Amino acid sequence: MSRFERYLTLWVALCIVAGVGLGHLFPAGFRAVGAAEVARVNLPVAGLIWLMIVPMLMKVDFGALREVGRHWRGIGVTLFVNWAVKPFSMALLAALFIGGLFRPYLPAGQIDSYIAGLILLAAAPCTAMVFVWSNLTRGEPHFTLSQVAVNDAIMVVAFAPIVGLLLGLSAITVPWQTLLLSVGLYIVVPVLLAQLLRRALLSRGGREALDRALARIGPLSLAALLATLVLLFGFQGDQILSQPAIIAMLAVPILIQVYFNAGLAYLLNRASGEAHCVAGPSALIGASNFFELAVAAAISLFGFSSGAALATVVGVLIEVPVMLTVVAIVNRTRGWYEAGAAVRRVAARCAPPITR
């Protein structure tokens, strides 16, 4: 993790402040940006989202799918948590807290939109930052690569149906055309483009050429994320200034679902006998979110100034510090984990971590 990435939460906070301030000072400029749409897709934000997502997807080696069988227990646990538990647990938590306990303190017209944003946040597992979390836990690099590749392959076909199902259960009208368009724009096309660029770089100069390119464009990806946040909070500024407690209330279900899903994946891996070097990244992949996709989908489906967009941005705000606490827990409980009877029975070798 670079020094810039290490302080990502600080930069996010500064962008929130800047966005709120600029939105208050220059409302006409932000309205003009928000009006630059085609088929409900905001063109400036679409460009920024691509700059965010494509470099991250270039790190994914779909050839790693051949390694899936080596750690089938960890793969199975993570897939179960990511696709059968996390989206549904978030929908339940959102209904409990946002639709129930916190409802009297939130804008009535945005309740459904907040719930939709939280569902979008949980419906896609993280793709990029998990390489950092895995490295910090001395995770098995082949497992991490293969798990991310499997998740991305599933996401292409499963994201829209899961979101549509859960939004329907939450009594929110699903704009299917826009949802499918978002999947195409922010999953299918970026995956294809990223893999074409990856193959071209590898064919020209091998792994060194790919690493050099990623090092050059990595800062651009983070800059695009921060610029998107400035735009988002420029539109959300008035609402935030009038009710700052909204951020804290939206953070509650996000925090609970992160720790719940991380703990569930960690314990299931221990019960299955999987090695700690797999259980660590499995727990982190099971808990983290592909917030770049969530932000893009929320903007496309509900608009810049929606509660859904704000809810996904809260996920960005707390992602780094919360995941670092999960990393600390995983590392400090290594001895307890490896003392498990099932873990002792099932021998597994851990490859040295790959620095990314």
Secondary structure, DSSP 8 states (H G I E B T S, - for coil): --HHHHTHHHHHHHHHHHHHHHHHH-HHHHHHHHH-EETTEEHHHHHHHHHHHHHHHTT--GGGGGGGGGGHHHHHHHHIIIIIIHHHHHHHHHHHIIIIITGGGS-GGGHHHHHHHHHHHHSSB-SSTHHHHHHHTT--HHHHHHHHHHHHHHHHHHHHHHHHHHHHHTT----HHHHHHHHIIIIIHHHHHHHHHHHHHHHHHHHHHHHHHHHHHHHHHHHHHHHHHHHHHHHHHHHHHH-THHHHHHHHHHHHHHHHHHHHHHHHHHHHT--HHHHHHHHHHHH-B-HHHHHHHHHHHH-TTSHHHHHHHHHHHHHHHHHHHHHHHHHHTHHHHHTSHHHHHS----------
